[in-house]
Amino acid sequence: MGFIIVELVYWLLTIYWYLIIARILLSWFPDLSAMSFGQWIYRLTEPFLAPFRRIIPPLPLGGMYLDISVYAAIIAYYFAEKGLMWLLQYILILLGLY
């Protein structure tokens, strides 16, 4: 039972990881970002990425800006994912479900 819970949470976190990566790739192609699929990805990932943008402003590079907050968000997501998976497994072990 616990293994199924861990796998389900891991699967959901992995899907969200790929949505964040897709968001980064879509930012390079503005035409794709304007499509319904691009807008859907933006709506799903914005709640996670917005706090990082408020803390880390984009860097001006000539006539454009480099958004480095996404890199901080990816690093934070990686550690949050690992921590959450460890905590979930620990709780399931304590409950005798894993």
LOZA-125322 format. One record per residue: residue in one letter; x negated, y, z of N, C-alpha, C in turn. Coordinates in steps of 0.001 Angstrom, whole numbers, plus 500000, padded with zeros to 6 digits. Each point is the difference from the previous one (the first is absolute). Example, Ala and Ser with C-alpha at 12.3 -4.5 7.8 and 13.67 -1.06 7.14 Angstrom:
# residues 2
residuo=A&n.X=486810&n.Y=494310&n.Z=507800&ca.X=500890&ca.Y=501190&ca.Z=500000&c.X=499100&c.Y=501200&c.Z=500000
residuo=S&n.X=500350&n.Y=501050&n.Z=499280&ca.X=499180&ca.Y=501190&ca.Z=500060&c.X=500770&c.Y=501090&c.Z=500730
***
This chain:
# residues 98
residuo=M&n.X=499187&n.Y=498801&n.Z=500000&ca.X=500813&ca.Y=501199&ca.Z=500000&c.X=499141&c.Y=501266&c.Z=500000
residuo=G&n.X=499011&n.Y=500042&n.Z=500887&ca.X=499133&ca.Y=501168&ca.Z=500081&c.X=499193&c.Y=500219&c.Z=498741
residuo=F&n.X=499594&n.Y=498894&n.Z=499368&ca.X=499226&ca.Y=500103&ca.Z=498766&c.X=500817&c.Y=500683&c.Z=498912
residuo=I&n.X=501289&n.Y=499694&n.Z=499942&ca.X=500876&ca.Y=500620&ca.Z=499003&c.X=500112&c.Y=501502&c.Z=500252
residuo=I&n.X=500118&n.Y=500392&n.Z=501255&ca.X=500094&ca.Y=501421&ca.Z=500345&c.X=498721&c.Y=500726&c.Z=499596
residuo=V&n.X=498854&n.Y=499400&n.Z=500329&ca.X=498717&ca.Y=500608&ca.Z=499663&c.X=499850&c.Y=500132&c.Z=498485
residuo=E&n.X=500351&n.Y=498965&n.Z=499271&ca.X=499888&ca.Y=500042&ca.Z=498545&c.X=500943&c.Y=501036&c.Z=499396
residuo=L&n.X=501205&n.Y=500112&n.Z=500524&ca.X=500954&ca.Y=500975&ca.Z=499495&c.X=499499&c.Y=501424&c.Z=500227
residuo=V&n.X=499528&n.Y=500294&n.Z=501197&ca.X=499476&ca.Y=501341&ca.Z=500301&c.X=498773&c.Y=500288&c.Z=499132
residuo=Y&n.X=499112&n.Y=499024&n.Z=499863&ca.X=498812&ca.Y=500184&ca.Z=499170&c.X=500397&c.Y=500270&c.Z=498548
residuo=W&n.X=501002&n.Y=499270&n.Z=499506&ca.X=500472&ca.Y=500164&ca.Z=498630&c.X=500560&c.Y=501407&c.Z=499798
residuo=L&n.X=500804&n.Y=500486&n.Z=500940&ca.X=500567&ca.Y=501346&ca.Z=499906&c.X=498920&c.Y=501075&c.Z=500057
residuo=L&n.X=499021&n.Y=499821&n.Z=500875&ca.X=498899&ca.Y=500965&ca.Z=500081&c.X=499173&c.Y=500011&c.Z=498720
residuo=T&n.X=499818&n.Y=498846&n.Z=499394&ca.X=499239&ca.Y=499912&ca.Z=498755&c.X=500746&c.Y=500697&c.Z=498865
residuo=I&n.X=501308&n.Y=499820&n.Z=499943&ca.X=500790&ca.Y=500683&ca.Z=498970&c.X=499879&c.Y=501511&c.Z=500161
residuo=Y&n.X=500086&n.Y=500478&n.Z=501244&ca.X=499873&ca.Y=501448&ca.Z=500226&c.X=498602&c.Y=500494&c.Z=499623
residuo=W&n.X=498982&n.Y=499198&n.Z=500267&ca.X=498626&ca.Y=500333&ca.Z=499598&c.X=499936&c.Y=500224&c.Z=498489
residuo=Y&n.X=500617&n.Y=499082&n.Z=499242&ca.X=499990&ca.Y=500130&ca.Z=498548&c.X=500827&c.Y=501201&c.Z=499530
residuo=L&n.X=501030&n.Y=500353&n.Z=500727&ca.X=500762&ca.Y=501202&ca.Z=499657&c.X=499148&c.Y=501256&c.Z=500185
residuo=I&n.X=499191&n.Y=500026&n.Z=501047&ca.X=499098&ca.Y=501142&ca.Z=500212&c.X=498973&c.Y=500078&c.Z=498878
residuo=I&n.X=499447&n.Y=498861&n.Z=499614&ca.X=499034&ca.Y=499975&ca.Z=498893&c.X=500688&c.Y=500452&c.Z=498705
residuo=A&n.X=501227&n.Y=499540&n.Z=499764&ca.X=500742&ca.Y=500423&ca.Z=498811&c.X=500233&c.Y=501504&c.Z=500018
residuo=R&n.X=500265&n.Y=500545&n.Z=501168&ca.X=500202&ca.Y=501452&ca.Z=500135&c.X=498741&c.Y=500747&c.Z=499591
residuo=I&n.X=498849&n.Y=499498&n.Z=500419&ca.X=498733&ca.Y=500639&ca.Z=499634&c.X=499816&c.Y=499956&c.Z=498488
residuo=L&n.X=500263&n.Y=498854&n.Z=499403&ca.X=499843&ca.Y=499869&ca.Z=498549&c.X=501007&c.Y=500869&c.Z=499250
residuo=L&n.X=501226&n.Y=500085&n.Z=500522&ca.X=501008&ca.Y=500841&ca.Z=499344&c.X=499632&c.Y=501477&c.Z=500040
residuo=S&n.X=499266&n.Y=500412&n.Z=501020&ca.X=499618&ca.Y=501410&ca.Z=500084&c.X=499061&c.Y=500396&c.Z=498862
residuo=W&n.X=499361&n.Y=499033&n.Z=499378&ca.X=499115&ca.Y=500288&ca.Z=498871&c.X=500775&c.Y=500174&c.Z=498698
residuo=F&n.X=501254&n.Y=499529&n.Z=499979&ca.X=500830&ca.Y=500064&ca.Z=498804&c.X=501320&c.Y=500698&c.Z=500342
residuo=P&n.X=500051&n.Y=501320&n.Z=499876&ca.X=501194&ca.Y=500749&ca.Z=500416&c.X=501285&c.Y=499573&c.Z=499282
residuo=D&n.X=499890&n.Y=499546&n.Z=498751&ca.X=501200&ca.Y=499582&ca.Z=499274&c.X=500630&c.Y=498765&c.Z=500641
residuo=L&n.X=499174&n.Y=499078&n.Z=500460&ca.X=500529&ca.Y=498808&ca.Z=500661&c.X=500581&c.Y=500329&c.Z=501367
residuo=S&n.X=499425&n.Y=500993&n.Z=500660&ca.X=500499&ca.Y=500392&ca.Z=501323&c.X=501401&c.Y=500576&c.Z=499915
residuo=A&n.X=500338&n.Y=500599&n.Z=498873&ca.X=501311&ca.Y=500620&ca.Z=499843&c.X=501090&c.Y=498982&c.Z=499684
residuo=M&n.X=499625&n.Y=498802&n.Z=499612&ca.X=500995&ca.Y=498969&ca.Z=499688&c.X=500642&c.Y=499481&c.Z=501289
residuo=S&n.X=501114&n.Y=499308&n.Z=499862&ca.X=500742&ca.Y=499532&ca.Z=501181&c.X=499167&c.Y=499042&c.Z=500846
residuo=F&n.X=499210&n.Y=499148&n.Z=499363&ca.X=499144&ca.Y=499082&ca.Z=500756&c.X=498957&c.Y=500780&c.Z=500799
residuo=G&n.X=499420&n.Y=501013&n.Z=499389&ca.X=499020&ca.Y=500832&ca.Z=500701&c.X=500625&c.Y=500750&c.Z=501158
residuo=Q&n.X=501197&n.Y=500514&n.Z=499810&ca.X=500688&ca.Y=500712&ca.Z=501078&c.X=500344&c.Y=499059&c.Z=501150
residuo=W&n.X=500356&n.Y=498771&n.Z=499675&ca.X=500299&ca.Y=498990&ca.Z=501023&c.X=498759&c.Y=499725&c.Z=500852
residuo=I&n.X=498847&n.Y=499850&n.Z=499346&ca.X=498755&ca.Y=499769&ca.Z=500729&c.X=499659&c.Y=501207&c.Z=500868
residuo=Y&n.X=500191&n.Y=501188&n.Z=499469&ca.X=499724&ca.Y=501219&ca.Z=500774&c.X=500880&c.Y=500064&c.Z=501246
residuo=R&n.X=501296&n.Y=499684&n.Z=499852&ca.X=500907&ca.Y=500041&ca.Z=501158&c.X=499619&c.Y=498981&c.Z=501059
residuo=L&n.X=499514&n.Y=498843&n.Z=499600&ca.X=499630&ca.Y=498966&ca.Z=500972&c.X=498684&c.Y=500299&c.Z=500718
residuo=T&n.X=499068&n.Y=500626&n.Z=499323&ca.X=498674&ca.Y=500203&ca.Z=500579&c.X=499811&c.Y=501371&c.Z=500646
residuo=E&n.X=500848&n.Y=500947&n.Z=499684&ca.X=499828&ca.Y=501352&ca.Z=500537&c.X=500071&c.Y=500067&c.Z=501529
residuo=P&n.X=500894&n.Y=499251&n.Z=500661&ca.X=500020&ca.Y=500077&ca.Z=501474&c.X=498676&c.Y=499603&c.Z=500653
residuo=F&n.X=499260&n.Y=499108&n.Z=499377&ca.X=498705&ca.Y=499606&ca.Z=500548&c.X=498906&c.Y=500997&c.Z=499631
residuo=L&n.X=500024&n.Y=500508&n.Z=498776&ca.X=498913&ca.Y=500859&ca.Z=499521&c.X=500127&c.Y=501467&c.Z=500423
residuo=A&n.X=501204&n.Y=500478&n.Z=500250&ca.X=500215&ca.Y=501415&ca.Z=500313&c.X=499222&c.Y=500490&c.Z=501228
residuo=P&n.X=499953&n.Y=499257&n.Z=501106&ca.X=499226&ca.Y=500495&ca.Z=501146&c.X=498512&c.Y=500182&c.Z=499690
residuo=F&n.X=499460&n.Y=499153&n.Z=499156&ca.X=498584&ca.Y=500128&ca.Z=499635&c.X=499777&c.Y=501249&c.Z=499150
residuo=R&n.X=500961&n.Y=500330&n.Z=499129&ca.X=499879&ca.Y=501208&ca.Z=499186&c.X=500077&c.Y=501260&c.Z=500833
residuo=R&n.X=500791&n.Y=499967&n.Z=501078&ca.X=500084&ca.Y=501174&ca.Z=500869&c.X=498697&c.Y=500222&c.Z=500757
residuo=I&n.X=499294&n.Y=498918&n.Z=500320&ca.X=498752&ca.Y=500102&ca.Z=500762&c.X=498809&c.Y=500296&c.Z=499082
residuo=I&n.X=499949&n.Y=499346&n.Z=498852&ca.X=498860&ca.Y=500117&ca.Z=499078&c.X=500478&c.Y=500675&c.Z=498713
residuo=P&n.X=499681&n.Y=501266&n.Z=499803&ca.X=500444&ca.Y=500693&ca.Z=498776&c.X=499186&c.Y=499538&c.Z=498782
residuo=P&n.X=500567&n.Y=500136&n.Z=498806&ca.X=499265&ca.Y=499653&ca.Z=498778&c.X=498785&c.Y=500907&c.Z=499800
residuo=L&n.X=498956&n.Y=499448&n.Z=499416&ca.X=498790&ca.Y=500767&ca.Z=499716&c.X=500085&c.Y=500609&c.Z=498606
residuo=P&n.X=499770&n.Y=501305&n.Z=499874&ca.X=500032&ca.Y=500611&ca.Z=498666&c.X=498756&c.Y=499609&c.Z=499199
residuo=L&n.X=500236&n.Y=499567&n.Z=498770&ca.X=498914&ca.Y=499655&ca.Z=499079&c.X=500245&c.Y=500709&c.Z=498677
residuo=G&n.X=499471&n.Y=501180&n.Z=499870&ca.X=500233&ca.Y=500771&ca.Z=498783&c.X=501460&c.Y=500379&c.Z=499883
residuo=G&n.X=500658&n.Y=499502&n.Z=498964&ca.X=501408&ca.Y=500314&ca.Z=499784&c.X=500947&c.Y=498954&c.Z=500541
residuo=M&n.X=499480&n.Y=499004&n.Z=500714&ca.X=500866&ca.Y=498949&ca.Z=500531&c.X=499654&c.Y=499721&c.Z=501453
residuo=Y&n.X=500756&n.Y=499113&n.Z=500616&ca.X=499786&ca.Y=499666&ca.Z=501408&c.X=499802&c.Y=498506&c.Z=500165
residuo=L&n.X=499118&n.Y=499638&n.Z=500931&ca.X=499749&ca.Y=498596&ca.Z=500320&c.X=500653&c.Y=499704&c.Z=501352
residuo=D&n.X=500961&n.Y=499088&n.Z=499996&ca.X=500731&ca.Y=499645&ca.Z=501216&c.X=499261&c.Y=498862&c.Z=500701
residuo=I&n.X=499185&n.Y=500351&n.Z=500989&ca.X=499239&ca.Y=498975&ca.Z=500724&c.X=500782&c.Y=499433&c.Z=501179
residuo=S&n.X=501171&n.Y=500565&n.Z=500272&ca.X=500803&ca.Y=499479&ca.Z=501111&c.X=500447&c.Y=498570&c.Z=499731
residuo=V&n.X=500135&n.Y=499638&n.Z=498736&ca.X=500405&ca.Y=498638&ca.Z=499646&c.X=498950&c.Y=498995&c.Z=500454
residuo=Y&n.X=498743&n.Y=500368&n.Z=499907&ca.X=498939&ca.Y=499082&ca.Z=500427&c.X=500035&c.Y=499784&c.Z=501508
residuo=A&n.X=500257&n.Y=501069&n.Z=500732&ca.X=500147&ca.Y=499869&ca.Z=501454&c.X=501210&c.Y=499140&c.Z=500329
residuo=A&n.X=501080&n.Y=500167&n.Z=499233&ca.X=501205&ca.Y=499207&ca.Z=500228&c.X=499751&c.Y=498515&c.Z=499733
residuo=I&n.X=499237&n.Y=499701&n.Z=498969&ca.X=499691&ca.Y=498598&ca.Z=499689&c.X=499174&c.Y=499376&c.Z=501120
residuo=I&n.X=499022&n.Y=500723&n.Z=500497&ca.X=499182&ca.Y=499481&ca.Z=501098&c.X=500852&c.Y=499799&c.Z=501248
residuo=A&n.X=500853&n.Y=500973&n.Z=500307&ca.X=500876&ca.Y=499879&ca.Z=501168&c.X=500974&c.Y=498835&c.Z=499828
residuo=Y&n.X=500524&n.Y=499822&n.Z=498795&ca.X=500933&ca.Y=498895&ca.Z=499753&c.X=499310&c.Y=498660&c.Z=500202
residuo=Y&n.X=498774&n.Y=499887&n.Z=499523&ca.X=499254&ca.Y=498753&ca.Z=500151&c.X=499863&c.Y=499620&c.Z=501480
residuo=F&n.X=499564&n.Y=500969&n.Z=500814&ca.X=499812&ca.Y=499703&ca.Z=501420&c.X=501338&c.Y=499784&c.Z=500711
residuo=A&n.X=501022&n.Y=500735&n.Z=499606&ca.X=501326&ca.Y=499808&ca.Z=500605&c.X=500555&c.Y=498623&c.Z=499654
residuo=E&n.X=499794&n.Y=499580&n.Z=498762&ca.X=500467&ca.Y=498672&ca.Z=499580&c.X=499301&c.Y=498901&c.Z=500793
residuo=K&n.X=498684&n.Y=500102&n.Z=500113&ca.X=499250&ca.Y=498981&ca.Z=500750&c.X=500421&c.Y=499984&c.Z=501462
residuo=G&n.X=500163&n.Y=501190&n.Z=500591&ca.X=500412&ca.Y=500085&ca.Z=501393&c.X=501400&c.Y=499449&c.Z=500220
residuo=L&n.X=500914&n.Y=500320&n.Z=499095&ca.X=501362&ca.Y=499508&ca.Z=500120&c.X=500065&c.Y=498481&c.Z=499870
residuo=M&n.X=499249&n.Y=499465&n.Z=499056&ca.X=500002&ca.Y=498544&ca.Z=499829&c.X=499400&c.Y=499312&c.Z=501224
residuo=W&n.X=498942&n.Y=500566&n.Z=500558&ca.X=499408&ca.Y=499421&ca.Z=501207&c.X=500991&c.Y=500047&c.Z=501154
residuo=L&n.X=500648&n.Y=501141&n.Z=500177&ca.X=500969&ca.Y=500163&ca.Z=501083&c.X=501182&c.Y=499053&c.Z=499842
residuo=L&n.X=500497&n.Y=499867&n.Z=498793&ca.X=501117&ca.Y=499090&ca.Z=499741&c.X=499617&c.Y=498559&c.Z=500325
residuo=Q&n.X=498834&n.Y=499576&n.Z=499555&ca.X=499550&ca.Y=498637&ca.Z=500298&c.X=499796&c.Y=499810&c.Z=501500
residuo=Y&n.X=499459&n.Y=500992&n.Z=500666&ca.X=499774&ca.Y=499914&ca.Z=501440&c.X=501321&c.Y=499846&c.Z=500750
residuo=I&n.X=500996&n.Y=500806&n.Z=499623&ca.X=501313&ca.Y=499920&ca.Z=500654&c.X=500647&c.Y=498647&c.Z=499733
residuo=L&n.X=499894&n.Y=499518&n.Z=498779&ca.X=500594&ca.Y=498699&ca.Z=499675&c.X=499293&c.Y=498855&c.Z=500741
residuo=I&n.X=498697&n.Y=500127&n.Z=500194&ca.X=499270&ca.Y=498986&ca.Z=500780&c.X=500465&c.Y=500039&c.Z=501449
residuo=L&n.X=500146&n.Y=501204&n.Z=500563&ca.X=500473&ca.Y=500113&ca.Z=501384&c.X=501390&c.Y=499412&c.Z=500179
residuo=L&n.X=500848&n.Y=500140&n.Z=498985&ca.X=501360&ca.Y=499470&ca.Z=500063&c.X=500067&c.Y=498507&c.Z=499657
residuo=G&n.X=498860&n.Y=499450&n.Z=499571&ca.X=499962&ca.Y=498586&ca.Z=499622&c.X=500616&c.Y=499697&c.Z=498663
residuo=L&n.X=500103&n.Y=501006&n.Z=499143&ca.X=500611&ca.Y=499801&ca.Z=498695&c.X=498984&c.Y=499850&c.Z=498877
residuo=Y&n.X=498731&n.Y=500105&n.Z=500330&ca.X=498983&ca.Y=499946&ca.Z=498925&c.X=498992&c.Y=498933&c.Z=500309
***
